[in-house]
Amino acid sequence: MVPAVLLKILADDFLCSMPDATLLDRQAFLEYSAKPVIISNLQAYEVNIRLMGDFAIIHARTSYTTGDGADSGGRYTDVWARRNGKWLAVSAHVTRK
């Protein structure tokens, strides 16, 4: 099941660069997000939010536990745009170690 919040916050032209170098459009990302979660204890830290008028860029480090119990982590960068008075995610980039 697609998390309902994603339907509200993703722009129609949203794109996400995945750790395996694939580029997902909004529909593909929604389908990916509907799959069962195989990680736990997800935490974001070192969050840095930069507001630039009608754009915002968010950088953060993540840590989590994999399905086989190993500690792991990565980073993400999200780009948001204010469109018609509403903030929408327009781009994301995810890395994992």
The first five atom37 places (N, CA, C, CB, O) and aatype in JSON, in Angstrom:
{
  "aatype": [12, 19, 14, 0, 19, 10, 10, 11, 9, 10, 0, 3, 3, 13, 10, 4, 15, 12, 14, 3, 0, 16, 10, 10, 3, 1, 5, 0, 13, 10, 6, 18, 15, 0, 11, 14, 19, 9, 9, 15, 2, 10, 5, 0, 18, 6, 19, 2, 9, 1, 10, 12, 7, 3, 13, 0, 9, 9, 8, 0, 1, 16, 15, 18, 16, 16, 7, 3, 7, 0, 3, 15, 7, 7, 1, 18, 16, 3, 19, 17, 0, 1, 1, 2, 7, 11, 17, 10, 0, 19, 15, 0, 8, 19, 16, 1, 11],
  "atom_mask": [
    [1, 1, 1, 1, 1],
    [1, 1, 1, 1, 1],
    [1, 1, 1, 1, 1],
    [1, 1, 1, 1, 1],
    [1, 1, 1, 1, 1],
    [1, 1, 1, 1, 1],
    [1, 1, 1, 1, 1],
    [1, 1, 1, 1, 1],
    [1, 1, 1, 1, 1],
    [1, 1, 1, 1, 1],
    [1, 1, 1, 1, 1],
    [1, 1, 1, 1, 1],
    [1, 1, 1, 1, 1],
    [1, 1, 1, 1, 1],
    [1, 1, 1, 1, 1],
    [1, 1, 1, 1, 1],
    [1, 1, 1, 1, 1],
    [1, 1, 1, 1, 1],
    [1, 1, 1, 1, 1],
    [1, 1, 1, 1, 1],
    [1, 1, 1, 1, 1],
    [1, 1, 1, 1, 1],
    [1, 1, 1, 1, 1],
    [1, 1, 1, 1, 1],
    [1, 1, 1, 1, 1],
    [1, 1, 1, 1, 1],
    [1, 1, 1, 1, 1],
    [1, 1, 1, 1, 1],
    [1, 1, 1, 1, 1],
    [1, 1, 1, 1, 1],
    [1, 1, 1, 1, 1],
    [1, 1, 1, 1, 1],
    [1, 1, 1, 1, 1],
    [1, 1, 1, 1, 1],
    [1, 1, 1, 1, 1],
    [1, 1, 1, 1, 1],
    [1, 1, 1, 1, 1],
    [1, 1, 1, 1, 1],
    [1, 1, 1, 1, 1],
    [1, 1, 1, 1, 1],
    [1, 1, 1, 1, 1],
    [1, 1, 1, 1, 1],
    [1, 1, 1, 1, 1],
    [1, 1, 1, 1, 1],
    [1, 1, 1, 1, 1],
    [1, 1, 1, 1, 1],
    [1, 1, 1, 1, 1],
    [1, 1, 1, 1, 1],
    [1, 1, 1, 1, 1],
    [1, 1, 1, 1, 1],
    [1, 1, 1, 1, 1],
    [1, 1, 1, 1, 1],
    [1, 1, 1, 0, 1],
    [1, 1, 1, 1, 1],
    [1, 1, 1, 1, 1],
    [1, 1, 1, 1, 1],
    [1, 1, 1, 1, 1],
    [1, 1, 1, 1, 1],
    [1, 1, 1, 1, 1],
    [1, 1, 1, 1, 1],
    [1, 1, 1, 1, 1],
    [1, 1, 1, 1, 1],
    [1, 1, 1, 1, 1],
    [1, 1, 1, 1, 1],
    [1, 1, 1, 1, 1],
    [1, 1, 1, 1, 1],
    [1, 1, 1, 0, 1],
    [1, 1, 1, 1, 1],
    [1, 1, 1, 0, 1],
    [1, 1, 1, 1, 1],
    [1, 1, 1, 1, 1],
    [1, 1, 1, 1, 1],
    [1, 1, 1, 0, 1],
    [1, 1, 1, 0, 1],
    [1, 1, 1, 1, 1],
    [1, 1, 1, 1, 1],
    [1, 1, 1, 1, 1],
    [1, 1, 1, 1, 1],
    [1, 1, 1, 1, 1],
    [1, 1, 1, 1, 1],
    [1, 1, 1, 1, 1],
    [1, 1, 1, 1, 1],
    [1, 1, 1, 1, 1],
    [1, 1, 1, 1, 1],
    [1, 1, 1, 0, 1],
    [1, 1, 1, 1, 1],
    [1, 1, 1, 1, 1],
    [1, 1, 1, 1, 1],
    [1, 1, 1, 1, 1],
    [1, 1, 1, 1, 1],
    [1, 1, 1, 1, 1],
    [1, 1, 1, 1, 1],
    [1, 1, 1, 1, 1],
    [1, 1, 1, 1, 1],
    [1, 1, 1, 1, 1],
    [1, 1, 1, 1, 1],
    [1, 1, 1, 1, 1]
  ],
  "atom_positions": [
    [[0.84, -1.18, 0.0], [0.0, 0.0, 0.0], [0.88, 1.25, 0.0], [-0.95, 0.0, 1.21], [1.83, 1.33, 0.78]],
    [[0.58, 2.19, -0.85], [1.33, 3.43, -0.96], [1.03, 4.3, 0.27], [0.97, 4.19, -2.27], [-0.14, 4.52, 0.59]],
    [[2.07, 4.79, 0.96], [1.82, 5.71, 2.07], [1.06, 6.93, 1.57], [3.16, 6.14, 2.73], [1.49, 7.59, 0.62]],
    [[-0.06, 7.24, 2.19], [-0.93, 8.33, 1.73], [-0.22, 9.67, 1.67], [-2.14, 8.44, 2.63], [-0.51, 10.49, 0.8]],
    [[0.71, 9.89, 2.58], [1.41, 11.17, 2.59], [2.19, 11.4, 1.3], [2.36, 11.24, 3.79], [2.32, 12.54, 0.85]],
    [[2.7, 10.34, 0.69], [3.45, 10.5, -0.55], [2.57, 11.02, -1.68], [4.07, 9.18, -0.97], [3.03, 11.8, -2.51]],
    [[1.33, 10.62, -1.7], [0.41, 11.11, -2.74], [0.22, 12.62, -2.64], [-0.94, 10.4, -2.63], [-0.04, 13.28, -3.64]],
    [[0.35, 13.14, -1.42], [0.15, 14.57, -1.19], [1.41, 15.4, -1.43], [-0.34, 14.8, 0.21], [1.32, 16.55, -1.86]],
    [[2.59, 14.83, -1.16], [3.8, 15.66, -1.17], [4.66, 15.53, -2.42], [4.63, 15.34, 0.01], [5.54, 16.37, -2.65]],
    [[4.43, 14.51, -3.23], [5.26, 14.34, -4.43], [4.69, 15.12, -5.61], [5.38, 12.85, -4.79], [3.51, 14.98, -5.94]],
    [[5.52, 15.93, -6.22], [5.11, 16.67, -7.42], [4.87, 15.68, -8.56], [6.19, 17.72, -7.82], [5.42, 14.58, -8.57]],
    [[4.04, 16.09, -9.51], [3.77, 15.23, -10.67], [5.03, 14.89, -11.44], [2.76, 15.9, -11.6], [5.13, 13.82, -12.04]],
    [[6.02, 15.8, -11.43], [7.26, 15.57, -12.17], [8.41, 15.11, -11.25], [7.66, 16.84, -12.89], [9.58, 15.25, -11.61]],
    [[8.09, 14.56, -10.09], [9.07, 14.06, -9.13], [9.97, 13.0, -9.76], [8.37, 13.49, -7.88], [9.51, 12.14, -10.51]],
    [[11.27, 13.06, -9.43], [12.24, 12.05, -9.85], [13.12, 11.69, -8.66], [13.11, 12.56, -11.05], [13.46, 12.55, -7.84]],
    [[13.49, 10.41, -8.56], [14.36, 9.95, -7.48], [15.49, 9.1, -8.04], [13.56, 9.15, -6.45], [15.26, 8.11, -8.73]],
    [[16.73, 9.52, -7.73], [17.91, 8.72, -8.07], [18.12, 7.72, -6.95], [19.19, 9.63, -8.27], [18.31, 8.09, -5.79]],
    [[18.09, 6.43, -7.3], [18.19, 5.37, -6.31], [19.64, 4.91, -6.15], [17.29, 4.18, -6.71], [20.48, 5.2, -7.0]],
    [[19.94, 4.19, -5.05], [21.32, 3.73, -4.82], [21.89, 2.84, -5.92], [21.37, 2.99, -3.52], [23.1, 2.78, -6.09]],
    [[21.03, 2.15, -6.66], [21.51, 1.28, -7.74], [21.63, 2.02, -9.08], [20.57, 0.08, -7.9], [21.81, 1.39, -10.12]],
    [[21.53, 3.34, -9.05], [21.67, 4.23, -10.2], [20.44, 4.29, -11.09], [22.85, 3.8, -11.01], [20.5, 4.9, -12.16]],
    [[19.33, 3.69, -10.69], [18.1, 3.85, -11.46], [17.48, 5.2, -11.13], [17.11, 2.69, -11.16], [17.7, 5.75, -10.05]],
    [[16.71, 5.7, -12.05], [15.99, 6.95, -11.88], [14.5, 6.64, -11.94], [16.4, 8.02, -12.96], [14.0, 6.19, -12.97]],
    [[13.8, 6.87, -10.83], [12.38, 6.55, -10.75], [11.55, 7.82, -10.9], [12.04, 5.86, -9.42], [11.84, 8.84, -10.27]],
    [[10.52, 7.76, -11.75], [9.58, 8.86, -11.82], [8.57, 8.7, -10.68], [8.86, 8.92, -13.22], [8.66, 7.75, -9.9]],
    [[7.63, 9.6, -10.59], [6.68, 9.59, -9.48], [5.95, 8.25, -9.37], [5.66, 10.72, -9.65], [5.89, 7.68, -8.28]],
    [[5.42, 7.75, -10.46], [4.65, 6.51, -10.42], [5.52, 5.33, -9.99], [4.03, 6.23, -11.79], [5.12, 4.52, -9.16]],
    [[6.71, 5.23, -10.56], [7.62, 4.13, -10.19], [8.03, 4.23, -8.72], [8.86, 4.13, -11.09], [8.15, 3.21, -8.04]],
    [[8.26, 5.46, -8.23], [8.61, 5.64, -6.82], [7.46, 5.25, -5.91], [9.03, 7.08, -6.56], [7.68, 4.64, -4.87]],
    [[6.25, 5.59, -6.3], [5.07, 5.19, -5.51], [4.95, 3.67, -5.46], [3.78, 5.81, -6.09], [4.65, 3.1, -4.41]],
    [[5.18, 3.01, -6.58], [5.13, 1.54, -6.62], [6.23, 0.94, -5.74], [5.26, 1.04, -8.07], [6.0, -0.03, -5.03]],
    [[7.43, 1.52, -5.81], [8.54, 1.06, -4.98], [8.21, 1.24, -3.5], [9.84, 1.83, -5.34], [8.49, 0.36, -2.68]],
    [[7.6, 2.37, -3.16], [7.27, 2.68, -1.77], [6.14, 1.81, -1.23], [6.89, 4.13, -1.65], [5.97, 1.72, -0.01]],
    [[5.37, 1.18, -2.11], [4.27, 0.32, -1.68], [4.75, -1.07, -1.26], [3.24, 0.2, -2.8], [3.99, -1.84, -0.67]],
    [[6.01, -1.39, -1.56], [6.55, -2.7, -1.2], [6.78, -2.78, 0.3], [7.88, -2.98, -1.96], [6.96, -1.75, 0.96]],
    [[6.77, -4.0, 0.86], [7.01, -4.15, 2.3], [8.38, -3.59, 2.7], [6.92, -5.62, 2.7], [9.36, -3.74, 1.97]],
    [[8.43, -2.94, 3.85], [9.67, -2.37, 4.37], [10.52, -3.48, 4.96], [9.38, -1.28, 5.44], [10.04, -4.28, 5.77]],
    [[11.79, -3.55, 4.56], [12.66, -4.61, 5.06], [13.76, -4.08, 5.98], [13.29, -5.36, 3.89], [14.69, -4.8, 6.33]],
    [[13.63, -2.8, 6.36], [14.57, -2.23, 7.32], [13.81, -1.82, 8.57], [15.33, -1.02, 6.71], [12.58, -1.73, 8.56]],
    [[14.55, -1.59, 9.64], [13.94, -1.1, 10.88], [14.87, -0.07, 11.5], [13.66, -2.26, 11.88], [16.01, 0.11, 11.07]],
    [[14.37, 0.59, 12.52], [15.15, 1.57, 13.29], [15.71, 2.7, 12.42], [16.28, 0.88, 14.01], [16.81, 3.19, 12.68]],
    [[14.97, 3.11, 11.41], [15.43, 4.19, 10.53], [15.49, 5.49, 11.31], [14.5, 4.33, 9.3], [14.52, 5.89, 11.96]],
    [[16.65, 6.16, 11.24], [16.83, 7.46, 11.88], [17.54, 8.4, 10.91], [17.62, 7.33, 13.21], [18.42, 7.99, 10.16]],
    [[17.14, 9.65, 10.95], [17.82, 10.69, 10.17], [18.51, 11.64, 11.14], [16.81, 11.47, 9.24], [17.94, 12.0, 12.17]],
    [[19.73, 12.04, 10.81], [20.45, 12.99, 11.65], [21.37, 13.8, 10.76], [21.25, 12.27, 12.77], [21.47, 13.56, 9.56]],
    [[22.04, 14.77, 11.36], [22.82, 15.73, 10.58], [21.95, 16.35, 9.49], [24.07, 15.05, 9.96], [22.41, 16.56, 8.36]],
    [[20.71, 16.64, 9.83], [19.76, 17.22, 8.86], [20.11, 18.68, 8.63], [18.28, 17.07, 9.37], [20.23, 19.46, 9.58]],
    [[20.27, 19.05, 7.37], [20.61, 20.41, 6.99], [19.57, 20.86, 5.97], [22.06, 20.5, 6.41], [19.48, 20.31, 4.88]],
    [[18.79, 21.88, 6.34], [17.74, 22.4, 5.47], [18.13, 23.81, 5.02], [16.35, 22.42, 6.19], [18.38, 24.69, 5.85]],
    [[18.19, 23.99, 3.71], [18.51, 25.31, 3.16], [17.31, 25.83, 2.37], [19.78, 25.24, 2.25], [16.89, 25.22, 1.39]],
    [[16.77, 26.96, 2.81], [15.65, 27.6, 2.11], [16.21, 28.63, 1.15], [14.66, 28.25, 3.11], [17.04, 29.46, 1.52]],
    [[15.74, 28.57, -0.08], [16.19, 29.49, -1.12], [14.98, 30.0, -1.89], [17.21, 28.82, -2.08], [14.72, 29.58, -3.01]],
    [[14.26, 30.89, -1.27], [13.06, 31.41, -1.9], [12.01, 30.32, -2.02], [0.0, 0.0, 0.0], [11.52, 29.81, -1.01]],
    [[11.66, 29.97, -3.24], [10.64, 28.95, -3.48], [11.21, 27.55, -3.61], [9.85, 29.29, -4.71], [10.53, 26.63, -4.07]],
    [[12.48, 27.38, -3.22], [13.13, 26.06, -3.23], [13.72, 25.78, -1.85], [14.23, 25.99, -4.33], [14.11, 26.7, -1.13]],
    [[13.79, 24.52, -1.52], [14.47, 24.08, -0.31], [15.25, 22.81, -0.65], [13.46, 23.83, 0.87], [14.77, 21.95, -1.38]],
    [[16.45, 22.71, -0.1], [17.28, 21.52, -0.27], [17.55, 20.95, 1.11], [18.61, 21.84, -1.03], [17.96, 21.67, 2.02]],
    [[17.32, 19.66, 1.25], [17.51, 18.97, 2.53], [18.56, 17.89, 2.33], [16.18, 18.37, 3.06], [18.44, 17.04, 1.46]],
    [[19.59, 17.94, 3.17], [20.62, 16.9, 3.19], [20.56, 16.23, 4.56], [22.06, 17.48, 2.91], [20.37, 16.92, 5.56]],
    [[20.71, 14.92, 4.62], [20.73, 14.23, 5.92], [21.46, 12.91, 5.8], [19.3, 14.0, 6.43], [21.6, 12.34, 4.72]],
    [[21.94, 12.45, 6.94], [22.55, 11.14, 7.07], [21.5, 10.22, 7.69], [23.89, 11.18, 7.94], [20.68, 10.66, 8.49]],
    [[21.52, 8.94, 7.31], [20.57, 7.99, 7.88], [21.31, 6.8, 8.48], [19.57, 7.51, 6.81], [22.44, 6.48, 8.09]],
    [[20.65, 6.17, 9.43], [21.11, 4.88, 9.95], [19.88, 3.99, 10.07], [21.86, 5.04, 11.34], [18.77, 4.48, 10.3]],
    [[20.08, 2.69, 9.92], [18.99, 1.73, 10.01], [19.54, 0.33, 10.18], [18.09, 1.81, 8.75], [20.75, 0.1, 10.04]],
    [[18.66, -0.59, 10.49], [19.01, -2.0, 10.61], [18.43, -2.74, 9.42], [18.49, -2.61, 11.96], [17.24, -2.6, 9.13]],
    [[19.25, -3.51, 8.73], [18.78, -4.26, 7.56], [17.92, -5.44, 8.0], [19.98, -4.74, 6.71], [17.84, -5.76, 9.18]],
    [[17.28, -6.09, 7.04], [16.43, -7.24, 7.32], [17.17, -8.39, 7.95], [0.0, 0.0, 0.0], [16.56, -9.2, 8.67]],
    [[18.48, -8.49, 7.71], [19.26, -9.58, 8.31], [19.94, -9.15, 9.61], [20.3, -10.08, 7.33], [20.78, -9.87, 10.14]],
    [[19.58, -7.95, 10.13], [20.07, -7.5, 11.42], [21.34, -6.69, 11.41], [0.0, 0.0, 0.0], [21.84, -6.33, 12.48]],
    [[21.89, -6.38, 10.24], [23.13, -5.6, 10.17], [22.84, -4.1, 10.28], [23.88, -5.91, 8.85], [21.81, -3.62, 9.8]],
    [[23.75, -3.37, 10.91], [23.64, -1.92, 10.96], [24.11, -1.36, 9.63], [24.47, -1.33, 12.14], [25.11, -1.81, 9.07]],
    [[23.38, -0.37, 9.13], [23.75, 0.25, 7.86], [23.32, 1.7, 7.89], [23.11, -0.5, 6.66], [22.83, 2.2, 8.9]],
    [[23.52, 2.38, 6.77], [23.13, 3.78, 6.7], [23.39, 4.34, 5.33], [0.0, 0.0, 0.0], [23.71, 3.61, 4.39]],
    [[23.24, 5.63, 5.23], [23.46, 6.31, 3.97], [23.19, 7.78, 4.1], [0.0, 0.0, 0.0], [23.27, 8.35, 5.19]],
    [[22.89, 8.4, 2.98], [22.56, 9.82, 2.94], [21.4, 10.02, 1.97], [23.8, 10.68, 2.54], [21.15, 9.19, 1.1]],
    [[20.72, 11.15, 2.13], [19.73, 11.52, 1.13], [19.74, 13.02, 0.94], [18.33, 11.04, 1.53], [20.1, 13.79, 1.84]],
    [[19.36, 13.42, -0.24], [19.15, 14.82, -0.58], [17.77, 14.94, -1.2], [20.27, 15.36, -1.55], [17.45, 14.25, -2.16]],
    [[16.96, 15.81, -0.63], [15.63, 16.08, -1.18], [15.58, 17.53, -1.64], [14.52, 15.8, -0.12], [16.16, 18.42, -1.02]],
    [[14.87, 17.75, -2.73], [14.65, 19.11, -3.24], [13.15, 19.34, -3.26], [15.28, 19.31, -4.66], [12.38, 18.56, -3.82]],
    [[12.75, 20.43, -2.64], [11.35, 20.81, -2.56], [11.14, 22.14, -3.27], [10.87, 20.9, -1.1], [12.03, 22.99, -3.29]],
    [[9.96, 22.32, -3.87], [9.62, 23.57, -4.53], [8.24, 24.02, -4.06], [9.64, 23.41, -6.09], [7.32, 23.21, -3.88]],
    [[8.12, 25.32, -3.86], [6.8, 25.88, -3.5], [6.1, 26.2, -4.82], [6.92, 27.17, -2.58], [6.54, 27.05, -5.58]],
    [[5.01, 25.5, -5.05], [4.22, 25.68, -6.28], [2.79, 26.0, -5.9], [4.28, 24.41, -7.17], [2.14, 25.24, -5.19]],
    [[2.32, 27.13, -6.39], [0.97, 27.58, -6.07], [0.73, 27.58, -4.56], [-0.07, 26.69, -6.77], [-0.35, 27.19, -4.1]],
    [[1.74, 28.01, -3.8], [1.61, 28.13, -2.35], [1.76, 26.83, -1.58], [0.0, 0.0, 0.0], [1.6, 26.83, -0.36]],
    [[2.06, 25.74, -2.25], [2.18, 24.44, -1.6], [3.58, 23.88, -1.81], [1.11, 23.45, -2.14], [4.09, 23.91, -2.93]],
    [[4.21, 23.37, -0.74], [5.53, 22.76, -0.85], [5.4, 21.32, -1.34], [6.26, 22.8, 0.5], [4.66, 20.53, -0.76]],
    [[6.13, 20.99, -2.41], [6.11, 19.65, -3.0], [7.54, 19.14, -3.2], [5.35, 19.65, -4.34], [8.43, 19.91, -3.56]],
    [[7.74, 17.86, -2.97], [9.02, 17.23, -3.25], [9.14, 17.04, -4.76], [9.17, 15.85, -2.5], [8.27, 16.43, -5.39]],
    [[10.21, 17.58, -5.34], [10.4, 17.48, -6.79], [11.54, 16.55, -7.17], [10.65, 18.86, -7.37], [11.61, 16.07, -8.3]],
    [[12.45, 16.3, -6.2], [13.6, 15.46, -6.51], [14.15, 14.85, -5.23], [14.69, 16.28, -7.23], [14.07, 15.43, -4.15]],
    [[14.73, 13.65, -5.38], [15.4, 12.99, -4.25], [16.59, 12.2, -4.78], [14.42, 12.07, -3.47], [16.59, 11.74, -5.92]],
    [[17.58, 12.05, -3.94], [18.76, 11.24, -4.26], [19.11, 10.46, -3.01], [19.97, 12.13, -4.75], [19.26, 11.04, -1.93]],
    [[19.24, 9.15, -3.14], [19.47, 8.28, -1.99], [20.76, 7.49, -2.19], [18.27, 7.31, -1.78], [21.0, 6.94, -3.27]],
    [[21.6, 7.46, -1.15], [22.8, 6.61, -1.17], [22.74, 5.68, 0.03], [24.11, 7.46, -1.16], [22.15, 5.99, 1.06]],
    [[23.37, 4.54, -0.12], [23.49, 3.57, 0.98], [24.9, 3.05, 1.0], [22.48, 2.4, 0.83], [25.57, 2.98, -0.03]],
    [[25.36, 2.69, 2.2], [26.71, 2.11, 2.26], [26.65, 0.61, 2.26], [27.45, 2.59, 3.5], [27.68, -0.05, 2.3]]
  ]
}
